[in-house]
Amino acid sequence: MSITDRRTLLQTAAGLPLLAAAPGSAFAQSAAPAPAAKPEAPKDVTRKLASYIVNAKYEDLPANVRKEGVRTILNWVGVAIGGSHHETVDIAASALGPFSGPPQASLFGRHERFDIMNAAFINGVSSHIFDYDDTHLKTIIHPAGPVASAIFAHAEMQPVSGKEFLNALVLGVEVECRIGNAVYPNHYDVGWHITGTAGVFGAAAAMGKLLKLNEQQMTWALGLAASQPVGLRESFGSMNKSFNPGRAASNGIFAAILASKNYTSSDGMIEAKRGWANTISTKQDYTEIVSDLGKRYESALNTYKPFACGIVMHPSIDAAVQLRNEFHLTADQIDHIDLKVHPLVLELTGKKTPREGLEGKFSIYHAVAVAIVEGAGGEKQFSNRAVNDPTIVALRAKVNPVVTPGVEPAQVDMTIVLKDGRSLHKYIEKAIGSVEVPMTDAMLETKFSDLADGILSAQAIRKSMDACWQIETLASAADIVKLSVAG
């Protein structure tokens, strides 16, 4: 075998591209042709996005976008209060307390106050620890965590009207979801946690809007956000997962504040050859970022979880609960449960033997079993108690998910075979909580109340929810925070 052949074989086996040789070298005659050049990226993507953020007004928002923004705020406040006393938040507050600056901002559901950087981080952790927060289904981004955590902290330090706040929130969600669209799914598939990596742009944009940055400063803020991608999917099932939206929130504040003082960055940090999109993804669709700005709203597509776990398990929980209730099923009646699912279900939620509640949120086996046994998929169903319940543990061994061509991530085809020979079937095209089958306002209030129960009084819960619904009338968005902390 010649040197050239050996070189080609080694490169192929290693998964490396065939490299062109220098003219006149021993490899020159057999070198592979250079790959075709990638199409030139649109120019000024970062600046065009910055210009839109700076000039977008509350009055420009369509009614449906404003309504979805209000629902996003209500849902986020509920999950932030609900997660506020989880062990993860206790640890974060204890660890960071000695290093916090002045007490500028509150922690939802708690009594402590921190500087805005640390308050935003801890509230971001709290809002995500139950995996119960909002979801942009096209990218699996949880949009409110990075954005709301940042600007609620800021609103306590500097007066912000409810309308200003809502406009900033919608813009932040819009920015992170559009940037997510540009690189999903390739960026996510390689292992990045897109809520953190795209969320930092949303936090920077929303914070920059409230700081009234000019176009150049906003361009720098987005550039500084691009330098701070955070979050890897390996963290799923641990406390580290909720670190990602929390850190994206504080990183976004950091970027906007620096930019407000004219701390510079490249003007093309999103689209440049060695910028964010080209560095962390093999897919770059810049039209998703800049096309139809102010006309097409990704923020109008936000959804809210009825179940406190990974979104790809929702169709299966929906199907299991429906069959349980329709046929009054109990675990001892079941021989086995077959699921036809999309590959993402096993990729993201394939943990067969979760030992802790956080792991249960990424176990399709547990999710289906607990839905049959308890008829629900709320936070109590993904607790340490639930994942170690003997009846649930026994039933999850009978759950058989099979990756099936043609089944989409939002779908499931479930068959429950009973010991008496009966076969029960349920196909879910779109689960409750999807864009097509959204949670109602009443459902969101029930979810909020359940999460806040035991943390706030019933009267305080009602006042907090009312303030969220009425945010557009508030002189100060910080009123929501005041009504959402522990006495």
Buried (B, 14 or more C-beta within 10 A) or exposed (E): EEEBEEBBEEBEEEEEEBEBBEEEEEBEEBBEEEEEEEEEBBEBBBBBBBBBBBEBEBEEBEEEBBBBBBBBBBBBBBBBBBBBBBEBBEEBBEEBEEEBEEEBBBBBBBEBBBBBBBBBBBBBBBBBBBBBBBBBBBBBBBBBBBBBBBBBBBBBBEEBBBBBBBBBBBBBBBBBBBBBBBBBBEBBBEEBBBBBBBBBBBBBBBBBBBBEBBBBBBBBBBBBBBBBBBBBBEBBBBBBBBBBBBBBBBBBBBBBBBBBEEBEBBBBBBBBEEBBBBEBBEEBEBEBBBEEBEEEBBBBBBBBBBBBBBBBBBBBBBBBBBBBEEEEBEBEBBEBBBBBBBEBBBEBBEBEEBEBBBBBBBBBBBBBBBBBBBBBBBBBBBBBEBBBBEBBBBBBEBBBBEBBEEBEBBBBBBBBBBEEEEEBEBEBEBBBBBBEBBBEBEBBBBBBBBBBEEBBEEEBBBBBBEBBBEBBEBEBBBBBBEBBBBE
